[in-house]
Every structure is written in C-alpha cells, then in structure tokens.
Amino acid sequence: MSVKVCIVGCGAIGSLFAAHLARLKDVEVHAYDVSKDHMRAINERGLRISGAADFTTRLHATSDASQIPLCDFGIVATKSTHTRLAIEQAKHLFGPSSAVCSVQNGVGNEEILAHHVKYVIRGTTFPAGHLIEPGHVGFDISGDTWIGPFEPTNTPFEFVEKLSALLNRSGMHVIPLRDARGAQWTKLIFNASTNPVGALTLLHHRAATRLAPTGALFNALIAEGEAVAKALGIQLHGDPRALVEKGANAPGKHNASMLQDVLAKRQTEVDFMNGAIVEWGEKKGVSTPLNRAMWQLIKGLEHSWTDPA
C-alpha cells in the first residue's frame, strides 16, 4: 500500500518536495495550491525541476481540496501569511493518525496548524527556488531540512522518522531531530537578517552580503536574534553567519523571498520573522531595536501599496 502525501501550497518550495517525493513508486503525491495555472500545467506536462537538479515527475495536482483523498502526511509550504486559510481548506485531508509538517519560514506556523490537525511536525528547510513558469520550478540552492515533533501536540517520533526516511529516499537531505527548535531558530535568525535588508535595498543575497554596510547590518541583526534564542533556552543548530556565507557563495543571483514579495507588491512574512523575534524579545526582556526597525519599515512599505491618504 502506498503512502499518501499532500503538499499544501505548491509554490517553489512545495514543488521541490512534491517533485522529489513523486519519484518514489510507493508514494502517492497530491499537490494542493490556489494557482490553477500551475496545477493545470503539472497535470498536463508533469512537474519540472531544473537547476541544482534536473528532472520531471508526474503527480496529482488540484486547486480543489475535495478532490484529494485522506493522506498519511501533509507538508505545508505556503507563505506564513496563508497558513491559516490553507489548513482550514485542507484539514479534512488529515485523520487522527496523520501528521502535518510545516517547512515554512519563521515561527508561529505550527501553532496555527495545531488548531486544526492532531499531530504537527516542526520543520526547517534550506533549499531555495523560484517559479520559472507554471509547471516549471528553478532549484536555486540545495540544502538540508530538519524535522522534529511539535512539542504541544505530542507527535510520536516514529512519524518524524517515517517522513524523513521517505524524503531521504526521494533525494532530499532530511535530518530527524527530537528537538528541532534549534534548527528552526537558526533559520529564523538568518532569514530575519537577510530578508528585510534585501527587500529594502533591492540587493540580491550575495551583493548585500559583500557590501560592507549591509553585511554589518546582517551581523547586528543576527546578534539580536541570538540573544533572544539564548533567553528562550534554545541552543542554535549552527551559526546563522555561516548560512549567510553559504548563500553568498551559491551560483547565480538569488533574491531573498521577501525581496521577491516586495517586487511583486505582495504581503511579506515579516510578522513571522522580525516580528516574531521582537515579540519573543519583549516576553523575555531582550531589547531588539534593529529587528523592530526592520519590521516597522517593511510594514510601512507594505502599507504604501494600498495608496494611503
């Protein structure tokens, strides 16, 4: 019997997970996304991945969640701003023995998922990509993914191990952890430094890293995030500065996801990144003036698109 997996939010990152899993003969993959053009193209021509890997796979894709059967696992890859609506539309796909894993940016998504499904897996992923055209995703940067139980839902570790085994067989590199908070906060701190700076300066990642003023701002933002994580008793899973350098050394000119949102005048994930660091800093008495400034500036930029009086 095949394992059924639903990818909720099949944008660039969701497509990478969907395409890899669809290479396994014992996994039935369903992609759910509001983009009808993307879903139609996948059904007609398959899902193509190019760049860090190059292959095309076939899977079931739809913008109608009622067309998807009950699934063993869910992988939520929507923008954090869409988490609540997405899981409300897809919650009926997951029964009492299913587990849903977030591979989204920032913190706070798992709490939203836990209101709608029984078992939640905390996930952090570093691969990056972009949509080239419907049905075709560019795989910009390969990287590791860490997953572990979301503590409040008492998710059995065997669910984490089973999902990580599937993903590793598919070609993704996934590390199961009993405590995945450190990995999640390492990426949060990395994202909260690089994303808003790139979005506000319009610089791609390497350019912002190598320019002295913005590179120094990265480090100062990282230091604030590290102080908050320490106050929370979270041991980071590596150095966010090393992630900045890894991204800067990757081939091509990669725009951070927040810069992609700004260029498209879409709502960003800043509330789940810098906003979250500010919120947790306030709870723990840690000052985060630079993260607060980034959050305020991005919120102001978003507001400008509404043509305020």
C-alpha positions in Angstrom: 0.0 0.0 0.0 1.4 3.4 -1.0 1.9 6.2 1.4 -0.3 9.2 0.6 1.3 12.7 1.0 -0.4 16.0 0.3 1.7 19.1 -0.3 -0.3 22.1 0.9 1.0 25.1 -1.0 2.9 24.0 -4.1 4.9 27.1 -4.9 8.6 26.9 -5.4 9.5 25.1 -2.1 6.4 22.9 -2.1 7.1 21.9 -5.7 10.6 20.8 -4.7 9.2 18.5 -2.0 6.4 17.3 -4.3 8.6 16.5 -7.2 11.1 14.6 -5.2 8.5 12.5 -3.4 6.8 11.8 -6.7 9.9 9.9 -7.8 9.1 7.1 -5.3 6.9 4.3 -6.6 5.4 3.7 -3.1 4.3 7.3 -2.5 1.2 8.8 -3.9 1.7 12.6 -4.1 -1.1 15.2 -4.2 -0.4 18.9 -4.7 -2.9 21.5 -3.5 -2.4 25.1 -4.5 -4.7 28.0 -5.4 -2.7 28.7 -8.6 -4.9 27.0 -11.2 -2.4 27.6 -14.0 0.4 25.9 -12.0 -1.8 22.9 -11.1 -3.1 22.6 -14.7 0.4 22.6 -16.1 1.6 19.9 -13.7 -1.3 17.7 -14.6 -0.7 18.2 -18.3 3.1 18.1 -18.6 4.3 17.0 -15.2 6.3 19.0 -12.7 9.7 20.0 -14.0 12.6 20.9 -11.7 15.8 22.5 -13.2 19.0 24.0 -11.7 20.5 22.2 -8.7 18.7 19.1 -10.0 17.0 18.5 -13.4 14.1 16.1 -13.7 10.3 15.9 -14.4 7.8 13.9 -12.4 4.1 13.1 -12.6 1.7 13.7 -9.6 -1.9 14.7 -8.9 -2.3 18.5 -8.7 -5.5 20.4 -7.9 -6.9 23.7 -6.6 -9.9 21.8 -5.2 -9.1 20.1 -1.9 -12.2 18.0 -2.1 -10.5 16.0 -4.9 -7.8 14.7 -2.6 -8.1 11.5 -0.5 -7.3 11.1 3.2 -3.5 11.4 3.5 -0.9 9.9 5.8 1.3 13.0 5.8 0.9 16.7 4.9 3.7 19.1 4.1 2.7 22.7 4.4 4.8 25.0 2.3 2.6 28.1 1.9 3.7 31.6 2.8 3.3 32.0 6.5 0.6 34.7 5.8 -1.5 32.0 4.1 -1.1 29.2 6.7 -4.5 29.7 8.5 -6.6 29.8 5.3 -4.7 26.9 3.7 -5.1 24.5 6.6 -8.7 25.4 7.1 -9.3 24.3 3.5 -7.2 21.2 3.8 -7.7 20.0 7.4 -10.2 17.3 6.3 -7.4 15.5 4.4 -5.7 14.5 7.7 -7.2 12.0 10.1 -6.3 11.1 13.7 -3.3 9.0 12.6 -1.9 11.6 10.1 0.9 14.1 10.7 1.3 17.5 9.1 4.8 19.0 8.8 5.5 22.7 8.3 8.5 23.6 6.2 7.7 27.3 6.2 9.7 30.4 7.1 9.6 32.0 10.5 7.9 30.8 13.7 4.3 30.5 14.7 3.0 28.3 11.8 2.9 25.1 13.9 0.7 26.8 16.5 -1.8 27.6 13.7 -1.7 24.1 12.3 -2.2 22.5 15.7 -5.6 24.2 15.9 -6.8 22.0 13.0 -4.9 18.7 13.0 -3.9 16.3 15.7 -0.2 15.8 15.1 2.2 18.5 13.9 5.9 18.3 12.9 8.2 21.2 13.2 10.3 21.7 10.1 13.0 23.9 8.8 14.3 23.7 5.2 17.1 25.5 3.4 16.6 24.6 -0.3 15.6 27.7 -2.3 13.9 28.0 -5.6 11.6 30.2 -7.8 8.8 29.6 -10.2 10.0 29.9 -13.8 6.6 29.3 -15.4 3.6 27.2 -14.5 4.7 23.6 -14.0 8.4 24.5 -14.0 10.4 25.5 -10.9 14.0 26.6 -10.7 16.0 24.8 -8.0 18.4 27.7 -6.9 20.1 26.4 -3.8 20.2 22.8 -2.4 20.4 22.3 1.4 19.3 20.3 4.4 15.9 20.0 6.1 15.5 19.3 9.8 12.2 18.0 11.2 11.1 17.1 14.7 7.9 16.8 16.8 6.0 19.9 17.6 6.0 19.6 21.4 2.5 20.7 22.3 0.9 18.1 20.0 3.0 15.2 21.5 3.7 14.0 18.0 5.2 10.4 18.1 8.9 10.5 16.9 8.1 7.5 14.7 6.1 9.8 12.5 9.1 12.1 12.1 11.4 9.1 11.3 9.0 7.8 8.7 8.6 11.1 6.9 12.3 11.8 7.0 13.0 8.3 5.6 10.6 8.9 2.6 12.2 12.3 1.9 15.8 11.0 2.1 14.9 8.1 -0.3 13.4 10.8 -2.7 16.7 12.7 -2.9 16.1 15.4 -0.3 18.5 15.5 2.7 16.4 15.4 5.8 17.6 15.1 9.4 15.2 13.9 12.1 15.6 15.6 15.5 13.9 15.0 18.8 14.2 18.8 19.4 14.0 20.8 16.2 13.7 24.3 17.8 17.4 25.0 17.4 17.3 24.4 13.7 14.2 26.4 13.3 15.6 29.4 15.2 18.9 29.2 13.3 17.0 29.7 10.0 14.7 32.3 11.6 17.6 34.4 12.7 19.3 34.0 9.2 16.0 35.0 7.5 15.3 37.9 9.8 18.7 39.4 8.9 18.9 38.8 5.2 15.3 39.0 4.1 14.3 42.6 5.2 17.7 44.1 4.2 17.4 42.6 0.8 13.8 43.7 0.5 14.6 47.3 1.5 17.8 47.7 -0.6 16.7 45.6 -3.6 20.0 43.8 -3.4 20.3 40.1 -4.2 21.8 38.0 -1.4 25.5 38.0 -2.5 25.5 41.7 -3.1 24.0 42.5 0.3 26.5 40.2 2.0 29.6 41.6 0.3 28.6 45.3 0.7 30.2 46.4 4.0 27.3 48.4 5.4 24.6 45.8 4.7 26.9 43.0 5.7 27.5 44.6 9.1 23.7 45.1 9.5 23.3 41.3 8.9 25.6 40.6 11.7 24.0 43.1 14.1 20.5 41.7 13.4 21.9 38.1 13.9 23.3 39.1 17.3 19.9 40.3 18.5 18.2 37.1 17.4 20.9 35.0 19.1 20.2 36.9 22.4 16.5 36.1 22.2 17.2 32.4 21.4 19.5 32.3 24.4 16.9 33.8 26.7 14.5 31.1 25.5 16.9 28.4 26.3 17.2 27.3 22.7 20.6 26.1 21.5 21.1 27.0 17.9 21.8 24.3 15.3 24.8 26.1 13.8 25.9 29.6 13.1 23.5 31.8 11.1 26.6 33.7 9.8 27.7 30.5 8.1 24.4 30.3 6.4 24.8 33.9 5.1 28.1 32.9 3.6 26.8 29.7 2.1 24.0 31.7 0.4 26.5 34.3 -0.8 28.7 31.6 -2.4 25.9 29.9 -4.2 25.9 30.3 -8.0 23.6 32.9 -9.6 22.0 36.0 -8.1 19.4 34.8 -5.6 16.8 37.2 -4.4 15.5 36.6 -0.8 11.9 35.6 -0.7 10.9 38.9 0.9 12.5 40.8 -1.9 10.6 38.6 -4.4 7.4 39.6 -2.5 8.3 43.3 -2.4 9.0 43.3 -6.2 5.6 41.7 -6.7 4.0 44.0 -4.1 2.7 41.0 -2.1 2.3 40.9 1.7 5.6 39.6 3.2 6.3 37.2 6.0 8.0 39.9 8.2 5.5 39.3 11.1 6.7 35.7 11.3 10.4 36.7 11.1 11.4 40.0 12.6 8.0 40.5 14.2 8.4 37.1 16.0 11.9 38.0 17.3 10.6 41.3 18.6 7.6 39.6 20.3 9.7 36.9 22.0 12.3 39.5 22.9 9.6 41.5 24.7 8.4 38.4 26.6 12.0 37.7 27.7 13.1 41.2 28.4 15.6 41.3 25.5 15.9 44.5 23.5 15.7 44.1 19.7 15.7 47.6 18.3 17.1 46.7 14.9 14.6 43.8 14.3 11.9 46.2 15.4 13.1 48.8 12.9 13.2 46.2 10.1 9.6 45.1 11.0 8.3 48.7 11.1 10.0 49.6 7.8 8.6 46.6 5.9 5.1 47.1 7.3 5.3 50.7 6.1 6.4 49.6 2.7 3.5 47.1 2.5 1.1 49.9 3.5 2.5 52.1 0.7 1.0 49.7 -1.9 -2.5 50.5 -0.7 -2.2 54.1 -1.8 -2.9 55.5 1.7 -4.3 59.0 2.0 
